Amino acid sequence: MKFCGVVVWYNPDDDVLNNINSYITEIEKLYIIDNSKDSHINLLANYKYQNKCEYISLHKNLGLAYALNVGCKKAIKDSFDYVLTMDQDSIFEPTAVSKLKVAAQKDKRYGIICPNVKSIYYDEKTNLDKVAYLKWKKEEFKEIPWTMTSGSLTSLKAYTDVGGFDDDLFIAHIDIDFCIRLKQDNWKILMVGPAVIKQRFGNSKPVRILWKKVHPSFASPVRTYYLFRNQKYLEMKYGKEIHKFIGVDLWKFFVKITLFEKKKLKKYLMMFQGYRDAKANRMGKYRD
Protein backbone atom coordinates (compact mmCIF):
# COMPACT_ATOMS: atom_id res chain seq x y z
CA MET A 1 0.00 0.00 0.00
CA LYS A 2 1.11 3.54 -0.77
CA PHE A 3 0.41 6.34 1.70
CA CYS A 4 0.53 10.08 1.08
CA GLY A 5 -0.77 13.20 2.80
CA VAL A 6 -2.62 16.41 1.96
CA VAL A 7 -2.36 19.47 4.18
CA VAL A 8 -4.23 22.70 3.51
CA TRP A 9 -2.53 25.98 4.39
CA TYR A 10 -4.11 29.38 4.93
CA ASN A 11 -1.77 32.23 5.90
CA PRO A 12 0.55 29.78 7.71
CA ASP A 13 3.35 30.63 10.14
CA ASP A 14 6.58 28.75 10.82
CA ASP A 15 4.87 26.35 13.24
CA VAL A 16 3.29 24.46 10.35
CA LEU A 17 6.58 22.68 9.69
CA ASN A 18 6.74 21.41 13.28
CA ASN A 19 3.23 20.03 12.85
CA ILE A 20 4.16 18.37 9.56
CA ASN A 21 7.16 16.76 11.27
CA SER A 22 4.73 14.73 13.40
CA TYR A 23 3.63 12.67 10.38
CA ILE A 24 5.77 13.22 7.29
CA THR A 25 8.15 10.32 7.99
CA GLU A 26 5.16 7.94 7.80
CA ILE A 27 4.11 8.97 4.26
CA GLU A 28 5.82 8.90 0.89
CA LYS A 29 4.65 12.30 -0.29
CA LEU A 30 2.89 15.40 1.07
CA TYR A 31 0.77 17.66 -1.11
CA ILE A 32 0.66 21.15 0.39
CA ILE A 33 -2.34 23.06 -0.96
CA ASP A 34 -2.14 26.75 -0.10
CA ASN A 35 -5.44 28.66 0.04
CA SER A 36 -3.66 31.95 0.79
CA LYS A 37 -3.51 34.91 -1.57
CA ASP A 38 0.28 35.06 -1.29
CA SER A 39 2.70 32.20 -1.83
CA HIS A 40 4.40 30.57 1.16
CA ILE A 41 6.75 28.27 -0.73
CA ASN A 42 9.62 30.06 1.03
CA LEU A 43 8.74 28.16 4.21
CA LEU A 44 10.03 25.02 2.52
CA ALA A 45 13.34 26.52 1.37
CA ASN A 46 15.46 24.91 4.10
CA TYR A 47 13.04 22.23 5.20
CA LYS A 48 14.75 18.87 5.66
CA TYR A 49 11.85 16.95 4.09
CA GLN A 50 11.45 19.33 1.16
CA ASN A 51 11.98 16.49 -1.33
CA LYS A 52 8.80 14.81 -0.06
CA CYS A 53 6.64 17.92 -0.52
CA GLU A 54 4.75 19.19 -3.54
CA TYR A 55 3.58 22.75 -3.02
CA ILE A 56 0.51 24.03 -4.90
CA SER A 57 -0.65 27.62 -4.47
CA LEU A 58 -4.28 28.40 -5.33
CA HIS A 59 -3.59 32.17 -4.98
CA LYS A 60 -6.89 32.75 -3.20
CA ASN A 61 -9.15 31.08 -0.65
CA LEU A 62 -11.26 28.59 -2.58
CA GLY A 63 -12.36 26.73 0.54
CA LEU A 64 -11.15 23.71 2.47
CA ALA A 65 -13.21 21.24 0.46
CA TYR A 66 -11.86 22.48 -2.88
CA ALA A 67 -8.26 22.41 -1.63
CA LEU A 68 -8.64 18.88 -0.26
CA ASN A 69 -10.06 17.73 -3.59
CA VAL A 70 -7.07 19.22 -5.43
CA GLY A 71 -4.70 17.23 -3.23
CA CYS A 72 -6.70 13.99 -3.35
CA LYS A 73 -6.94 14.10 -7.14
CA LYS A 74 -3.17 14.56 -7.33
CA ALA A 75 -2.76 11.56 -5.03
CA ILE A 76 -4.99 9.41 -7.23
CA LYS A 77 -3.06 10.46 -10.32
CA ASP A 78 0.16 9.44 -8.55
CA SER A 79 -1.30 5.99 -7.73
CA PHE A 80 -1.53 6.30 -3.95
CA ASP A 81 -3.91 4.06 -2.01
CA TYR A 82 -4.50 6.14 1.13
CA VAL A 83 -4.33 9.85 1.87
CA LEU A 84 -3.81 11.44 5.28
CA THR A 85 -5.84 14.67 5.27
CA MET A 86 -4.52 17.36 7.62
CA ASP A 87 -5.23 20.84 8.93
CA GLN A 88 -2.18 23.07 9.23
CA ASP A 89 -2.49 23.30 13.04
CA SER A 90 -2.97 19.58 13.78
CA ILE A 91 -0.16 17.61 15.37
CA PHE A 92 0.11 13.86 16.02
CA GLU A 93 1.49 12.29 19.15
CA PRO A 94 4.40 9.86 18.54
CA THR A 95 3.64 6.62 16.62
CA ALA A 96 0.02 7.67 15.95
CA VAL A 97 0.21 7.53 12.16
CA SER A 98 1.97 4.18 12.16
CA LYS A 99 -0.93 2.77 14.20
CA LEU A 100 -3.41 4.09 11.64
CA LYS A 101 -1.43 2.49 8.82
CA VAL A 102 -1.34 -0.90 10.56
CA ALA A 103 -5.13 -0.81 10.93
CA ALA A 104 -5.57 0.13 7.27
CA GLN A 105 -3.42 -2.77 6.13
CA LYS A 106 -5.39 -5.26 8.23
CA ASP A 107 -8.86 -4.46 6.91
CA LYS A 108 -9.80 -2.80 3.63
CA ARG A 109 -13.49 -2.41 4.56
CA TYR A 110 -12.76 0.89 6.22
CA GLY A 111 -13.14 4.08 4.19
CA ILE A 112 -11.45 6.04 6.98
CA ILE A 113 -9.13 5.02 9.78
CA CYS A 114 -8.99 7.93 12.19
CA PRO A 115 -7.16 8.87 15.39
CA ASN A 116 -8.44 9.61 18.86
CA VAL A 117 -8.84 13.37 19.33
CA LYS A 118 -7.26 15.39 22.12
CA SER A 119 -8.79 18.86 22.09
CA ILE A 120 -6.40 21.57 23.23
CA TYR A 121 -6.93 25.27 23.90
CA TYR A 122 -4.93 28.28 24.97
CA ASP A 123 -5.46 29.23 28.60
CA GLU A 124 -5.11 33.00 28.93
CA LYS A 125 -4.62 32.84 32.70
CA THR A 126 -1.53 30.64 32.56
CA ASN A 127 -0.39 31.43 28.99
CA LEU A 128 -0.20 27.68 28.38
CA ASP A 129 -1.92 25.16 26.13
CA LYS A 130 -4.24 22.88 28.07
CA VAL A 131 -6.25 19.76 27.29
CA ALA A 132 -10.01 20.28 27.08
CA TYR A 133 -10.79 16.58 26.65
CA LEU A 134 -9.73 13.28 25.13
CA LYS A 135 -12.57 12.00 22.96
CA TRP A 136 -12.25 8.26 23.68
CA LYS A 137 -10.73 7.29 27.02
CA LYS A 138 -10.89 3.49 27.05
CA GLU A 139 -11.61 2.18 23.56
CA GLU A 140 -8.74 0.64 21.59
CA PHE A 141 -10.80 0.33 18.40
CA LYS A 142 -14.28 1.63 17.76
CA GLU A 143 -16.46 1.94 14.68
CA ILE A 144 -17.93 5.44 14.67
CA PRO A 145 -20.45 7.29 12.47
CA TRP A 146 -18.23 10.23 11.50
CA THR A 147 -14.90 11.86 12.21
CA MET A 148 -13.21 15.15 11.51
CA THR A 149 -11.22 15.53 8.31
CA SER A 150 -7.90 16.34 9.95
CA GLY A 151 -5.96 13.21 10.85
CA SER A 152 -8.15 10.90 8.79
CA LEU A 153 -6.38 8.21 6.81
CA THR A 154 -8.80 7.89 3.91
CA SER A 155 -9.02 5.17 1.29
CA LEU A 156 -8.76 6.83 -2.11
CA LYS A 157 -11.02 4.13 -3.50
CA ALA A 158 -13.67 5.18 -0.98
CA TYR A 159 -13.02 8.83 -1.83
CA THR A 160 -13.61 8.10 -5.51
CA ASP A 161 -16.70 5.99 -4.82
CA VAL A 162 -18.50 8.83 -3.02
CA GLY A 163 -17.31 11.65 -5.28
CA GLY A 164 -14.90 13.46 -2.97
CA PHE A 165 -15.63 16.47 -0.78
CA ASP A 166 -18.52 18.85 -1.45
CA ASP A 167 -17.06 22.16 -2.67
CA ASP A 168 -20.35 23.96 -1.97
CA LEU A 169 -19.85 23.61 1.79
CA PHE A 170 -16.61 25.61 1.54
CA ILE A 171 -15.43 24.97 5.12
CA ALA A 172 -17.74 23.76 7.92
CA HIS A 173 -19.29 20.26 8.11
CA ILE A 174 -17.30 18.96 5.13
CA ASP A 175 -16.32 15.97 7.24
CA ILE A 176 -19.89 15.17 8.32
CA ASP A 177 -21.18 15.24 4.75
CA PHE A 178 -18.31 13.08 3.49
CA CYS A 179 -18.80 10.50 6.26
CA ILE A 180 -22.55 10.28 5.65
CA ARG A 181 -21.91 9.48 1.99
CA LEU A 182 -19.32 6.89 2.99
CA LYS A 183 -21.83 5.15 5.25
CA GLN A 184 -24.50 5.28 2.55
CA ASP A 185 -22.03 3.54 0.23
CA ASN A 186 -21.37 0.84 2.88
CA TRP A 187 -17.92 2.02 3.91
CA LYS A 188 -17.00 1.92 7.60
CA ILE A 189 -15.04 4.31 9.80
CA LEU A 190 -12.64 2.98 12.42
CA MET A 191 -11.25 5.01 15.33
CA VAL A 192 -7.91 3.81 16.72
CA GLY A 193 -7.82 4.80 20.39
CA PRO A 194 -4.06 4.75 21.07
CA ALA A 195 -3.39 6.90 17.97
CA VAL A 196 -3.85 10.46 19.24
CA ILE A 197 -3.98 13.77 17.39
CA LYS A 198 -3.91 17.16 19.11
CA GLN A 199 -6.38 19.58 17.60
CA ARG A 200 -7.47 23.15 18.25
CA PHE A 201 -11.15 23.63 17.46
CA GLY A 202 -11.02 27.27 16.52
CA ASN A 203 -11.35 29.39 19.65
CA SER A 204 -13.26 26.75 21.60
CA LYS A 205 -12.48 26.32 25.29
CA PRO A 206 -14.31 24.67 28.18
CA VAL A 207 -16.73 26.62 30.36
CA ARG A 208 -18.36 25.26 33.51
CA ILE A 209 -22.05 25.83 34.15
CA LEU A 210 -23.23 24.39 37.46
CA TRP A 211 -21.98 20.78 37.49
CA LYS A 212 -21.55 20.47 33.73
CA LYS A 213 -18.64 21.41 31.49
CA VAL A 214 -19.59 22.71 28.02
CA HIS A 215 -17.50 23.75 25.03
CA PRO A 216 -18.78 26.88 23.26
CA SER A 217 -17.14 27.42 19.87
CA PHE A 218 -16.35 31.14 20.37
CA ALA A 219 -16.32 31.20 16.57
CA SER A 220 -16.13 34.39 14.56
CA PRO A 221 -19.39 35.72 13.08
CA VAL A 222 -18.43 34.44 9.62
CA ARG A 223 -17.59 31.01 10.97
CA THR A 224 -20.94 31.05 12.80
CA TYR A 225 -22.57 31.72 9.43
CA TYR A 226 -20.94 28.62 7.90
CA LEU A 227 -21.88 26.44 10.87
CA PHE A 228 -25.55 27.41 10.68
CA ARG A 229 -25.83 27.43 6.89
CA ASN A 230 -24.09 24.12 6.35
CA GLN A 231 -25.84 22.27 9.13
CA LYS A 232 -29.22 23.43 7.84
CA TYR A 233 -28.13 22.45 4.31
CA LEU A 234 -27.23 18.95 5.50
CA GLU A 235 -30.49 18.62 7.43
CA MET A 236 -32.34 19.43 4.20
CA LYS A 237 -30.09 17.09 2.19
CA TYR A 238 -30.28 14.05 4.48
CA GLY A 239 -33.34 14.66 6.65
CA LYS A 240 -33.49 13.14 10.12
CA GLU A 241 -30.68 10.74 9.22
CA ILE A 242 -28.14 13.45 9.96
CA HIS A 243 -28.92 13.23 13.68
CA LYS A 244 -27.57 9.68 13.69
CA PHE A 245 -24.21 11.20 12.87
CA ILE A 246 -24.01 14.33 15.00
CA GLY A 247 -25.44 15.22 18.37
CA VAL A 248 -25.39 18.97 17.82
CA ASP A 249 -28.62 20.82 17.02
CA LEU A 250 -28.77 24.40 15.83
CA TRP A 251 -30.59 25.48 18.97
CA LYS A 252 -27.60 24.34 21.05
CA PHE A 253 -25.33 26.69 19.08
CA PHE A 254 -27.80 29.49 19.80
CA VAL A 255 -27.91 28.76 23.54
CA LYS A 256 -24.12 28.64 23.89
CA ILE A 257 -23.71 31.92 22.01
CA THR A 258 -26.38 33.54 24.18
CA LEU A 259 -24.87 32.36 27.45
CA PHE A 260 -21.14 32.58 26.86
CA GLU A 261 -20.04 34.46 23.74
CA LYS A 262 -19.43 38.05 22.70
CA LYS A 263 -20.72 39.80 19.54
CA LYS A 264 -24.11 38.19 20.13
CA LEU A 265 -26.13 40.47 17.84
CA LYS A 266 -23.71 40.05 14.95
CA LYS A 267 -23.73 36.29 15.40
CA TYR A 268 -27.54 36.19 15.59
CA LEU A 269 -27.67 38.05 12.28
CA MET A 270 -25.17 35.63 10.74
CA MET A 271 -27.18 32.65 12.02
CA PHE A 272 -30.27 34.03 10.33
CA GLN A 273 -28.40 34.73 7.09
CA GLY A 274 -26.86 31.26 7.08
CA TYR A 275 -30.26 29.65 7.68
CA ARG A 276 -31.82 31.75 4.92
CA ASP A 277 -29.01 31.02 2.43
CA ALA A 278 -29.27 27.28 3.07
CA LYS A 279 -33.00 27.40 2.35
CA ALA A 280 -32.28 29.32 -0.87
CA ASN A 281 -29.41 26.95 -1.77
CA ARG A 282 -26.91 29.85 -1.78
CA MET A 283 -23.75 27.92 -1.07
CA GLY A 284 -20.01 28.33 -1.53
CA LYS A 285 -18.01 31.22 -0.06
CA TYR A 286 -19.78 33.71 2.21
CA ARG A 287 -20.70 36.91 0.41
CA ASP A 288 -21.35 40.17 2.27
Order of alpha helices (4+ residues) and beta strands (2+ residues): beta-alpha-beta-beta-alpha-beta-beta-alpha-beta-beta-beta-beta-alpha-alpha-beta-beta-beta-alpha-alpha-alpha
